Amino acid sequence: MLPMSPQEQAEQRRGQRLLFVSLLFGVLLNFPLLAVFNHDGRVGGVPVLYLYVLLAWLTLVILTAWLVRREGS
């Protein structure tokens, strides 16, 4: 097996981290956790479920951008 260059190793690590992030958010946006936040409560007039989904999605975008930018430098 040929040794990998540092750039190839960095690309492989980036791919592994992005895969982990996608699996993490697949779990966070799956039924059991969504059911926890699906109640009549409101935060600032916004239903808790909507707020949870919005914050999870925003975290996904920010974390993905940070991983891609940090590894790409």
Helices and strands as residue ranges (DSSP letters): H 6-28, H 31-37, E 42-43, E 46-47, H 48-72
